[in-house]
């Protein structure tokens, strides 16, 4: 686990929700803290397909099929590649997350950044993304000093095997590493599969929906003339996109709403 700022220091405690310092917030990164549908998901998908074509010697259509299959079965394409094809995780992550020009595409809500500063408790990033990519995003969005640590996919191994989200065993392990009970942890996340696993071990869950289906229409960091939302997909008329499963404790569209949670 990496620490963007000195361990033991906490974010600005002024204002915010009525919680003690024993509360531990576990924040996903992509499509939770920033608009990854616009900034990263497209290039990542292309890079993964290219990697599989080159390393496995398969056709692009088969690469796409396998990538989707491994994602649905294991929760991460990487796990399928490691288990069935002997791919080295470090090599895959380095090759598929280079993202030239990433910083220019990143964007998030300024109100969300302000809310993070006010939020009581320890705060950690818990992401299936690689560490280098995660630190780039946090640095570019000026978020690094708001978190007590980063738990990236490189840190999600148990007994020599990768156990990224949504593995419930990893959520238990994270709570143990942080020396808290799972019931003291709140996972803020856009993926329901990960929330379901966290809830199973006793964590509370918050479903972040600001960037769901690429719906965030905010501008790039350079302002209104900097570009459009490349990840946006129009909502289907008459269909509610966000049914609330029983394992979701709260639904939010802004991190400001976390300040009101008891």
Backbone as a ProteinNet text record, in pm:
[ID]
protein_1_A
[PRIMARY]
XXXXXXXXXXXXXXXXXXXXXXXXXXXXXXXXXXXXXXXXXXXXXXXXXXXXXXXXXXXXXXXXXXXXXXXXXXXXXXXXXXXXXXXXXXXXXXXXXXXXXXXXXXXXXXXXXXXXXXXXXXXXXXXXXXXXXXXXXXXXXXXXXXXXXXXXXXXXXXXXXXXXXXXXXXXXXXXXXXXXXXXXXXXXXXXXXXXXXXXXXXXXXXXXXXXXXXXXXXXXXXXXXXXXXXXXXXXXXXXXXXXXXXXXXXXXXXXXXXXXXX
[TERTIARY]
84.6	0	87.8	61.1	137.9	66.5	141.4	83.6	117.9	20	46.2	92.6	52.6	101.4	140	213.8	265.4	156.6	176.6	75.1	56.5	-68.3	-97.9	-151	-128.1	-187.6	-324.1	-414	-551.5	-591.1	-694.5	-744.5	-807.2	-830.2	-890.4	-1021	-1030	-1147.3	-1260.4	-1248	-1350.9	-1480.3	-1591.7	-1722.9	-1742.9	-1851.8	-1871.7	-1966	-1961	-2058.2	-2020.2	-2114.6	-2091.1	-2034.7	-1904.4	-1837.7	-1712.9	-1665.9	-1543.4	-1426.1	-1307.1	-1186.8	-1171.7	-1253.7	-1246.4	-1310.8	-1392.6	-1456.3	-1350.5	-1357.9	-1262.7	-1340.4	-1303.9	-1366.3	-1276.6	-1335	-1263.2	-1322	-1244.6	-1293.4	-1236.4	-1324.9	-1282.4	-1228.8	-1157.4	-1100.3	-1181.9	-1177.4	-1236.7	-1388.9	-1447	-1591.6	-1652.3	-1566.9	-1612.2	-1558.5	-1428.1	-1367.7	-1347	-1345.1	-1328.7	-1399.7	-1413.4	-1489.1	-1400.9	-1381.4	-1294.8	-1356.4	-1488.2	-1550.8	-1499.9	-1474.4	-1422.8	-1270.5	-1201.1	-1056.3	-976.1	-1026.6	-937.9	-995.7	-1124.8	-1176.6	-1161.7	-1184.8	-1169.6	-1027.7	-927.1	-787.8	-746	-796.8	-761	-814.6	-937.9	-997.2	-918.8	-881.2	-802.7	-667.6	-602.3	-470.5	-478.4	-584.3	-599.4	-620.6	-705.2	-727.1	-598.5	-524.5	-398.3	-298.6	-295.9	-204.9	-238.6	-365.8	-407	-381.4	-403.4	-373.5	-224.8	-140.6	2.9	61.1	16.4	74.8	15.9	-112.1	-177.5	-187.9	-161.7	-169.8	-310.2	-408.5	-547.3	-600.1	-716.3	-777.7	-841.6	-854.6	-915	-1054.5	-1136.2	-1271	-1266.1	-1172.8	-1157.3	-1102.6	-1014.2	-961	-1073.7	-1162.7	-1275.6	-1367.7	-1391.8	-1480	-1419.4	-1290.8	-1224.9	-1219.4	-1191.4	-1181.4	-1314.3	-1423.5	-1554.7	-1588	-1551.1	-1579.1	-1503.4	-1374.6	-1295.6	-1343.5	-1386.7	-1439.6	-1565.2	-1656.1	-1780.8	-1758.8	-1660.6	-1638.8	-1555.2	-1450.6	-1355.7	-1359.8	-1428.1	-1429.9	-1312.2	-1220.1	-1102.6	-1046.9	-1024.2	-966.5	-833.6	-755	-621.3	-624.5	-721.4	-725.9	-739	-823.8	-838.4	-710.4	-641.3	-516.5	-407.7	-403.7	-304.1	-335.1	-460.4	-498.2	-494.4	-531.9	-548.2	-439.9	-361.1	-262.6	-122.5	-105.9	26.4	82.3	-6	38.1	93.7	201.8	259.1	182.7	131.2	44.5	114.8	239.2	310.9	329.5	359.2	379.9	249.2	141	10.4	-29.2	-16.1	-56.8	26.4	156.2	243.6	211.8	180.4	157.5	20.2	-75.2	-212.5	-257	-171.7	-209.8	-108.2	-52.3	42.2	-29.3	-136.3	-224.9	-153.5	-89.9	-33	-141.8	-112.7	-209.4	-321.9	-310.1	-417.1	-453.3	-352.7	-377.4	-466.6	-456.4	-537.1	-683.1	-711.9	-850	-921.3	-847.5	-905.6	-996.9	-1103.6	-1191.5	-1272.2	-1308.1	-1393.3	-1468.6	-1561	-1635.6	-1551.9	-1543.8	-1474.2	-1545.6	-1676.5	-1751.7	-1714.7	-1687.7	-1646.3	-1510.6	-1420.3	-1288.7	-1302.8	-1387.6	-1409.3	-1472.2	-1563.8	-1628.5	-1527.9	-1435	-1332.7	-1250	-1222.2	-1144.1	-1217.3	-1348.9	-1429.5	-1468.3	-1447	-1498.2	-1413.2	-1477.2	-1408.4	-1367.3	-1263.5	-1221	-1102.7	-1045.8	-936.3	-992.7	-915.5	-962	-854.2	-895.6	-804.4	-863.7	-776.8	-814.7	-803.3	-906	-903.4	-945.9	-849.4	-876.2	-810.6	-878.1	-818.9	-724.1	-707.2	-612.3	-470.9	-369.4	-231.1	-188.1	-84.5	-40	5.2	86	139	25.8	-70.2	-185.8	-262.2	-286.3	-361.6	-294.4	-164.1	-92.3	-91.1	-86.4	-95.9	-229.6	-337.1	-470.3	-483.1	-440.9	-452.8	-371	-252.4	-167.7	-228.3	-276.8	-331.5	-457.8	-537.6	-662.4	-643.4	-519.5	-485.2	-559.7	-558.8	-627.5	-532.3	-406	-315	-305.3	-302.9	-283.9	-411.2	-521.4	-646.9	-666.2	-575.3	-590.7	-475.2	-509.1	-409.8	-331.1	-377.1	-304.6	-374.7	-303.2	-355.2	-336.9	-445.8	-442.2	-477.3	-376.6	-395.9	-393.6	-411.7	-420.8	-292.8	-178.7	-53.4	-52.2	-135.9	-142.6	-247.6	-319.8	-433.3	-396.9	-295	-253.2	-264.7	-307.3	-315.5	-257.6	-156.5	-92.3	-44.6	8.4	67	-30.8	-159.1	-260	-327.3	-350.2	-420.9	-565.6	-612.1	-750.3	-810.2	-821.3	-876.3	-1026.4	-1082.1	-1227.8	-1290.3	-1398.7	-1488.4	-1465.1	-1344.9	-1316.8	-1342.5	-1438.8	-1473.3	-1357.4	-1273.4	-1158.8	-1064.9	-1051.2	-964	-1021.3	-1154.2	-1212.7	-1186.5	-1197	-1163.9	-1017.5	-931.5	-788.5	-757	-823.2	-800.7	-838.8	-953.4	-993.9	-891.2	-842.1	-741.9	-612.7	-569.2	-448.5	-463.3	-583.3	-608.2	-642.5	-647.6	-671.5	-807.6	-909.2	-1046.1	-1138.5	-1256.5	-1359	-1420.7	-1463.6	-1530	-1648.1	-1716.5	-1832.7	-1794.2	-1665.7	-1618.4	-1584.7	-1590.6	-1551.3	-1673.6	-1659.7	-1763.3	-1699.2	-1748.1	-1697.5	-1780.7	-1714.7	-1779.3	-1733.7	-1827.7	-1791.8	-1901.3	-1861.9	-1962.3	-2005	-1929.9	-1959	-2038.1	-2155.7	-2240.7	-2182	-2109.5	-2050.3	-1954.7	-1879.8	-1785	-1857.4	-1966.7	-2045.1	-2107.9	-2153.4	-2215.8	-2116.6	-1993.2	-1890.8	-1853.5	-1841.8	-1807.9	-1917.6	-2040.9	-2153.3	-2157.6	-2117	-2118	-2026.2	-1917.5	-1825.1	-1855.6	-1961.2	-2003	-1974.1	-1916.2	-1891	-2020.3	-2026.2	-2134.7	-2095.8	-2194.5	-2167.8	-2242.4	-2176.3	-2236.7	-2214.4	-2322.7	-2317.9	-2306.1	-2189.7	-2166	-2217.1	-2308.1	-2373.7	-2348.3	-2260.9	-2237.3	-2193.6	-2104.9	-2047.3	-2107.1	-2215	-2276.8	-2320	-2282.6	-2317.3	-2264.6	-2155.9	-2098.2	-2188.7	-2275.8	-2376.4	-2319.2	-2197.6	-2140.8	-2113.5	-2171.7	-2160.2	-2069.3	-1995.2	-1906.1	-1794.9	-1727.7	-1624	-1488.5	-1394.5	-1257.9	-1198.1	-1080.4	-1021.5	-995.5	-979.1	-950.8	-1072.3	-1193.6	-1312	-1403.1	-1502	-1608.6	-1561	-1447.6	-1399	-1299.9	-1280.3	-1174.7	-1217.1	-1345.5	-1386.8	-1521.4	-1562.1	-1692.6	-1675.5	-1783.5	-1780.7	-1779.4	-1662.3	-1649.8	-1716.9	-1743.5	-1803.9	-1953.8	-2016.5	-2160.6	-2241.6	-2340.6	-2437.7	-2577.1	-2662.9	-2796.3	-2876.5	-2954.1	-3035.5	-3158	-3194	-3310.6	-3437.4	-3524.3	-3646.6	-3734.5	-3783.1	-3876.2	-3810.7	-3678	-3607.8	-3523.4	-3548.7	-3470.4	-3335.3	-3224	-3093.5	-3033.4	-3096.5	-3031.6	-3122.4	-3165.8	-3238.9	-3147.2	-3202.8	-3120.8	-3124.4	-3017.2	-3014.2	-3011	-3042	-3050	-2912.9	-2806.7	-2673.2	-2617.2	-2690.7	-2648.7	-2711.8	-2627.7	-2677.9	-2724	-2659.7	-2697.5	-2656.1	-2731.5	-2697.6	-2669.3	-2561.6	-2527.5	-2488.6	-2499.3	-2449.4	-2344.3	-2312.3	-2209.8	-2147	-2015.7	-1949.4	-1995.4	-2052.5	-2107.5	-2213.3	-2283.6	-2388.3	-2331.2	-2203.1	-2141.6	-2137	-2134.6	-2126	-2251.7	-2359.8	-2487.9	-2513.6	-2426.3	-2449	-2414.8	-2497.6	-2473.2	-2382.6
-119.2	0	123.7	217	339.8	451.3	549.6	661.3	790.5	857.5	982.4	1092.9	1085.7	1182.7	1108.3	1172.1	1101.2	1029.6	900.9	828.1	890.4	887.7	944	1085.6	1153.3	1284.9	1267.3	1356.7	1342.1	1461.7	1442.5	1552.4	1657	1775.8	1885.6	1841.4	1839.5	1785.3	1884.2	2005	2105.5	2070	2081.4	2054.5	1908	1878.4	1744.6	1659.7	1530.1	1440	1408.7	1364.9	1339.8	1199.6	1188.9	1060.2	1078.2	971.2	976.4	943	960.7	930	780	700	554.9	512.1	598.6	565.3	561.2	461	444.3	443.3	536.2	546.5	479.1	389.9	320.5	367.5	443.8	502.5	429.2	384.8	343.2	466.4	444.7	556.7	588	497.6	523.9	526.1	632.8	655.5	667.2	689.6	725.4	862.6	881.8	1011.4	1095.3	1031.8	1107.1	1035.2	1105.2	1054.7	965.8	843.1	750.6	704	707.7	671.7	762.1	886.2	981.2	973.9	965.3	984.4	859.5	740.6	624.8	495.5	471.7	339.4	301.5	394.9	365.1	323.9	407.1	368.8	240.6	218.2	95.9	-26.9	-21	-134.1	-165.2	-61.9	-82.2	-144	-92.5	-144	-289.2	-325.7	-464.4	-557.7	-517.1	-600.1	-616.5	-506.8	-513.7	-604.7	-595.7	-680	-828.2	-861.3	-1000.8	-1053.5	-969.9	-1011	-1039.3	-951.6	-967.1	-1079.3	-1091.6	-1189.7	-1329.7	-1337.2	-1467.5	-1517.3	-1429.7	-1469.5	-1501.2	-1422.8	-1447.1	-1329.9	-1349.7	-1244.9	-1139.2	-1015.8	-910	-943.9	-1009.8	-1044.4	-1143.1	-1237.4	-1333.3	-1264.8	-1169.7	-1093.9	-1020	-957.1	-886	-981.5	-1097	-1195.5	-1245.5	-1279.9	-1330	-1224.2	-1101.2	-993.9	-976.5	-976.4	-963.6	-1084.4	-1202.8	-1324.9	-1325.9	-1293.2	-1292.6	-1185.6	-1071.2	-965.3	-1012.8	-1076	-1119.8	-1236	-1322	-1439.2	-1408	-1326.4	-1303.7	-1162.6	-1071	-933.9	-852.2	-915.5	-846.4	-929.9	-865.9	-936.5	-999.4	-928.7	-976	-1113.5	-1139.8	-1269.1	-1384.4	-1367.3	-1472.3	-1494.9	-1386.2	-1398	-1465.6	-1435.7	-1498.1	-1646	-1678.4	-1816.2	-1908.5	-1857.9	-1945.7	-1930.9	-1823.7	-1800.2	-1770.8	-1771	-1749.7	-1609.8	-1513.4	-1374.5	-1321	-1245.1	-1180.7	-1052.4	-1043	-930	-796.8	-786.2	-658.2	-613.4	-707.5	-674.8	-627.6	-699	-661.1	-521.2	-493	-363.2	-249.8	-273.1	-168.5	-138.9	-241.7	-224.3	-166.6	-188.1	-148.2	-19.1	39.4	161.1	273.5	281	389.5	523.9	527.1	642.9	775	788.7	920.4	1027.2	1141.9	1250.6	1234.8	1139.1	1113.8	1238.7	1310.6	1425.6	1530.8	1545.3	1644.6	1603	1474.8	1426.8	1414.5	1422.2	1399.7	1514.3	1480	1581.1	1520.4	1606.5	1568.1	1692.4	1674.5	1785.9	1858.5	1990.9	2069.5	2058.1	2041.9	2025.6	1894.5	1790.5	1663.3	1677.4	1750.1	1771.4	1843.9	1946	2019.5	1930.8	1842.7	1753.1	1656.1	1606.6	1516.1	1584.1	1711.4	1784.3	1793.6	1798.5	1816.6	1685.2	1575.1	1446.2	1392.4	1365	1308.7	1164.3	1120.5	981.4	958.5	840.9	802.7	767.8	802.9	782.1	711.1	606.4	527.3	505.8	499.6	456.2	304.1	237	92.3	67.9	34	27.7	-93.2	-147.4	-254.2	-200.6	-71.1	-10.9	-23.4	-17.1	-25.2	101.4	87.5	195.7	319	300.2	416.3	498.9	433	502.4	575.6	509	568.5	694.6	689.5	805.6	919.9	886.9	991.8	1064.8	987.4	1047.4	1134.4	1082.4	1158.3	1286.8	1278.8	1397.9	1501.9	1458.5	1552.7	1620.7	1549.2	1604.7	1670.9	1677	1740.5	1673.6	1541.8	1465.1	1388.8	1377.7	1287.6	1317.6	1445.5	1478.8	1466.6	1425.2	1407.3	1263.9	1173.5	1032.5	983.4	890.6	833	720.3	669	563.1	517	438.7	381.8	230.9	158.6	13.2	-16.3	-49.6	-75.9	-226	-265.4	-408.1	-482.4	-413.1	-479.1	-521.1	-455.8	-486.2	-591	-639.6	-728.5	-874	-921.9	-1061.3	-1131.3	-1256	-1339.3	-1475.6	-1514.8	-1644.2	-1663.7	-1556.2	-1563.8	-1553.6	-1528.1	-1519.3	-1382.2	-1324.4	-1197.6	-1215.7	-1125.6	-1128.8	-987.9	-930.7	-794.8	-793.3	-673	-661.4	-736.6	-809.1	-810.8	-925.4	-968.5	-1080.6	-1038.1	-1103	-1066.8	-1090.1	-1189.3	-1215.7	-1096.3	-1026.2	-910	-796.5	-780.4	-676.6	-705.7	-831.6	-866.6	-837.3	-870.6	-848.5	-699.4	-616.7	-472.2	-418.8	-461.7	-417	-459.7	-581.8	-629.2	-548.6	-517.4	-437.6	-298.2	-243.7	-109.6	-111.6	-234	-253.1	-197.1	-226.6	-189.1	-306	-302.7	-399.8	-362.4	-459.3	-426	-330.6	-340.1	-253.6	-106.8	-78.3	60.2	117.3	34.2	75.6	108	210.1	246.9	248.2	163.6	156.6	248.1	341.7	431	386.9	345.5	264.7	275.7	264.5	266.3	127.1	23.2	-112.3	-188.7	-235.4	-303.9	-437.8	-506.4	-634.2	-616.1	-507.9	-482.1	-444.8	-369.9	-335.4	-459	-549.6	-672	-752.8	-764	-838.8	-769.4	-636.4	-561.6	-572.4	-566	-576.2	-713.9	-815.4	-952.6	-968.8	-891.2	-903.6	-801.8	-722.7	-633.4	-487	-450.3	-309.8	-242.3	-111.9	-34	10.8	34.7	61.8	185.8	261.8	379.6	368.9	376.2	361.5	499.6	529	656.2	648.4	740.7	733.4	855.5	944.3	1066	1033	933.3	904.3	779.6	728.8	606.5	623	525.2	526	650	706.3	823.8	945.2	953.3	1058.7	1194.6	1199.8	1328.1	1413.8	1533.2	1618.6	1738.7	1735.5	1847.1	1859.4	1971.5	1998.1	1946.8	1941.5	1908.1	2019.2	1992.3	2088.4	2222.9	2226.5	2351.4	2438.4	2391.7	2473.3	2422.5	2503.1	2458.7	2429	2486.1	2463.7	2348.2	2275.6	2175	2039.4	2016.7	1886.2	1845.4	1723.8	1673.3	1541.5	1486.5	1362.1	1243.6	1187.4	1077.4	950.5	942.1	820.7	826.1	938.9	953.8	859.8	796.5	715.8	761.8	790.4	842.7	742.2	794.6	710.5	660.3	536	478.5	533.4	587.1	650	547.3	582.8	496.8	386.6	378.7	274.4	339.6	303.2	359.7	288.2	361.7	297.6	254.7	289.5	269.1	200.3	78.2	7.7	-9.5	-0.8	-4	-142.5	-220.6	-353.8	-344.8	-452.4	-454.1	-434.8	-469.7	-455.7	-314.9	-223.6	-84.6	-5	54.1	128.1	268.5	328.1	462.7	482.9	570.1	608.1	757.5	797.2	938.6	974.5	1103	1155.1	1262.2	1285.7	1383	1340	1358.1	1325.4	1416.8	1530.2	1618.7	1547.1	1452.9	1380.7	1292.7	1257.9	1178.7	1254.7	1386.9	1469.1	1461.1	1411.7	1403.3	1263.6	1167.4	1030.5	1018.9	949.6	932	814.3
0	0	0	-89.8	-97.3	-23.1	22.1	95.5	25.6	-39.9	-108	-14.5	113.8	209.8	335.9	428.3	544.9	621.8	652.7	728.4	865.4	912.1	1041.1	1031.8	919	900.9	840.3	870.4	821.9	739.4	658.6	577.7	667.4	613.5	686.4	751.3	884.2	951.2	967.9	916.4	940.5	870	944.1	884.9	855.4	780.9	728.2	809.7	782.9	842.7	985.7	1061.7	1202.6	1218.6	1202.5	1214.5	1297.2	1356.8	1434.9	1345.2	1398.2	1320.5	1301.5	1370.4	1351.1	1220.4	1162.7	1035.2	925.5	841.1	730.8	599.8	512.8	381.2	277.6	199.3	92.5	-40.3	-114.3	-238.5	-359.6	-445.3	-578.1	-651.3	-762.5	-837.3	-962.8	-1060	-1190.9	-1184.9	-1239.2	-1241	-1101.3	-1003.4	-869.7	-832.3	-850.3	-822.5	-948.5	-1063.8	-1188.4	-1301.8	-1413.3	-1527.7	-1615.7	-1571.8	-1644.7	-1775.3	-1786.8	-1914.4	-2025.2	-1992.5	-2089.8	-2101.7	-1988.4	-1986.8	-2018.9	-1980.8	-1981.1	-2035.7	-2020.2	-2051.1	-2197.8	-2287.7	-2429.4	-2465.4	-2432.8	-2461.1	-2390.2	-2268.6	-2196.7	-2269	-2315.7	-2387.8	-2514.6	-2589.2	-2710.9	-2677.3	-2573	-2534.4	-2489.2	-2416.6	-2372.1	-2490.8	-2583.1	-2701.5	-2780.4	-2800.2	-2874	-2802.7	-2671.9	-2593.9	-2613.3	-2606.2	-2618.2	-2758.7	-2859	-2996.6	-3011	-2957.2	-2971.5	-2888.7	-2763.4	-2672.2	-2688.1	-2720	-2730.1	-2872.5	-2969.9	-3109.7	-3155.1	-3111.6	-3147.6	-3230.4	-3291.9	-3371.8	-3282.1	-3331.4	-3250.6	-3198.8	-3280.1	-3233.7	-3117.7	-3123.5	-3014.3	-2890.1	-2908.9	-2794.9	-2723.2	-2799.1	-2738.4	-2663.5	-2724.5	-2660.2	-2530.6	-2533.6	-2413.5	-2304.2	-2343.4	-2244.4	-2171.7	-2246.4	-2184.7	-2097.9	-2145.9	-2068.9	-1937.1	-1941.3	-1818.4	-1721.5	-1776.4	-1689.9	-1616.1	-1688.9	-1627.1	-1531.7	-1560.2	-1474.9	-1351.9	-1368.1	-1260	-1201.6	-1267.8	-1221	-1269.3	-1340.9	-1395.6	-1509.8	-1623.1	-1738.7	-1703.1	-1623.7	-1588.1	-1523.6	-1436.9	-1368.7	-1466.7	-1568	-1667.9	-1746.4	-1779.3	-1854.8	-1772.3	-1644.3	-1556.7	-1538.2	-1512.8	-1480	-1601	-1718.4	-1833.7	-1940.1	-1932.1	-2036.9	-1984	-1852.7	-1795.2	-1813.9	-1835.6	-1853.5	-1722.1	-1729.4	-1611.8	-1582.2	-1462	-1428.3	-1446	-1399.7	-1406.4	-1551.2	-1639.2	-1779.6	-1843.4	-1814.5	-1869.3	-1824.3	-1695.1	-1641.8	-1699.9	-1713.5	-1766.9	-1913.2	-1989.4	-2132.2	-2164.8	-2076.9	-2109.1	-2040.9	-1957.8	-1886.7	-1907.4	-2025.7	-2053.9	-2067.5	-2140.6	-2153.1	-2180.3	-2295.1	-2327.9	-2333.6	-2276.8	-2275.8	-2175.7	-2083.9	-1986.5	-1907.6	-1861.1	-1774.2	-1840.3	-1970.4	-2040.9	-2053.6	-2036.2	-2049	-1914.6	-1806.2	-1674	-1632.9	-1560.8	-1505.1	-1390.4	-1298.7	-1187.4	-1140.9	-1050.3	-995.9	-890.6	-902.7	-801.1	-666.5	-669.3	-545.4	-476	-554	-495.1	-426.8	-488.6	-427.4	-293.8	-291.4	-167.7	-60.2	-101	-4.8	56.8	-23.5	28.8	137.5	120.7	220.5	353.6	348.4	469	535.6	467.8	515.5	630.5	743.8	859.2	833.7	900.5	897.2	805.8	817.4	728.5	591.5	489.1	351.6	270.7	200.2	118.3	-20.4	-117.5	-251.9	-257.8	-307.7	-328.8	-472.9	-557.3	-700.5	-764.9	-866.4	-947	-1053.8	-1057.9	-1151.7	-1097	-1184.6	-1137.6	-1063.8	-983.1	-895.7	-973.2	-1076.4	-1148.9	-1208.7	-1270.2	-1327.1	-1217.4	-1105.1	-995.7	-943.7	-923.7	-871.7	-972.6	-1101.6	-1204.5	-1195.4	-1182.3	-1175.1	-1050.7	-936.4	-812.2	-817.4	-875.4	-883.5	-976.4	-1092.1	-1190	-1138.5	-1058	-1005.4	-868.6	-822.8	-694.6	-578	-577.6	-474.1	-382.9	-419.9	-350.3	-201.8	-164.7	-23.7	58.8	-4.9	66.7	114.9	77	110.7	197	285.7	375.9	311.4	198.8	131.8	6	-72.5	-196.7	-193	-213.8	-227.6	-372.5	-451.2	-594	-618.5	-743.6	-773.7	-738.2	-740.8	-702.4	-555.5	-475.3	-331.8	-298.4	-398.1	-373	-399.2	-331.7	-344.9	-210.1	-216.1	-96.6	-129.6	-51.3	-70.4	-214	-271.5	-404	-518.7	-489.5	-594.8	-590.4	-707.4	-714.1	-668.3	-582.1	-534.4	-542	-660.5	-669.6	-643.1	-635.6	-627.2	-745.1	-724.3	-608.6	-511.2	-488.6	-398.6	-253.8	-189.3	-51.9	43.9	13.6	100.8	105.3	-7.3	-10.2	73.6	73.7	157.9	305.9	345.4	483.8	513.3	418	435.1	448.1	368.6	375.1	512.8	564.2	697.4	802.6	790.5	886.3	875.9	754.8	737	796.2	788	841.2	989.4	1046.7	1190	1234.2	1152.7	1186.6	1156.1	1215.2	1181.3	1046.3	967	840.8	859.4	972.9	997.2	1011.1	1032.7	1040.2	902.9	799.2	664.7	580.1	496.9	400.8	262.1	174.3	37.8	-52	-118.6	-214.7	-353.5	-435.5	-553.2	-658.6	-786.5	-893.5	-937.7	-901.6	-947.3	-841.7	-879.1	-782.1	-737	-825.5	-787	-669.5	-670.5	-562.5	-433.2	-446	-327.8	-264.9	-348.3	-297.3	-214.5	-263.5	-190.4	-60.3	-64.8	56.2	161	116.5	210	274.2	199.2	249.9	371.1	377.4	489.4	599.6	582.3	688.5	666.7	552.6	523.6	479.5	498.4	440.9	300.2	218.4	76.9	29.5	-55.9	-117	-267.6	-341.2	-487.5	-550.3	-606.9	-673.6	-817	-853.6	-983.5	-1071.8	-1027.2	-1106.6	-1248.6	-1263.5	-1394.6	-1458	-1401.3	-1450.7	-1596	-1679.3	-1821.9	-1892.7	-1841.3	-1905.3	-1899.8	-1796.7	-1794.1	-1755.9	-1697.1	-1656.7	-1779.6	-1782.9	-1900.2	-1875.4	-1765.7	-1734.9	-1838	-1836.3	-1934.9	-1887.4	-1979.5	-1945.5	-1860.2	-1804.6	-1712	-1778	-1909.8	-1978.5	-2002.2	-1964.5	-1981.4	-2091.3	-2124.5	-2213.9	-2354.9	-2395.8	-2532.3	-2540.8	-2428.8	-2424.8	-2478.2	-2497.4	-2548.4	-2494.3	-2528	-2490.1	-2417.6	-2369.4	-2294.8	-2390.8	-2413.9	-2508.9	-2459.6	-2328.3	-2274.7	-2262.1	-2300.4	-2279.2	-2367	-2303.7	-2376	-2336.4	-2433	-2399.7	-2318.6	-2224.9	-2138.8	-2214.2	-2192.9	-2259.8	-2197.1	-2279.1	-2230.7	-2160.7	-2040.8	-1969.7	-1889.2	-1888.7	-1814.8	-1706.4	-1580.6	-1471.8	-1468.6	-1483.5	-1496	-1363.5	-1251.3	-1122.1	-1020.9	-1046.1	-940.9	-820.6	-700.5	-579.2	-516.2	-529.2	-468.8	-316.5	-249.9	-104.3	-40.2	-111.7	-52.9	-67.7	-129.1	-141	-27.1	57.3	173.1	135.8	34.7	-7.3	-151.7	-221.4	-358.2	-360.8	-430.3	-437.4	-580.2	-611.1	-738.2	-715	-589.5	-553.7	-422.2	-408.7	-283.3	-170.9	-202.9	-100.1	-16.7	-78.5	-6.6	103.4	95.3	201	332.5	325.6	444.9	530.3	471.3	544.1	598.4	566	611.6	758.2	833.5	975.1	1001.8
[MASK]
++++++++++++++++++++++++++++++++++++++++++++++++++++++++++++++++++++++++++++++++++++++++++++++++++++++++++++++++++++++++++++++++++++++++++++++++++++++++++++++++++++++++++++++++++++++++++++++++++++++++++++++++++++++++++++++++++++++++++++++++++++++++++++++++++++++

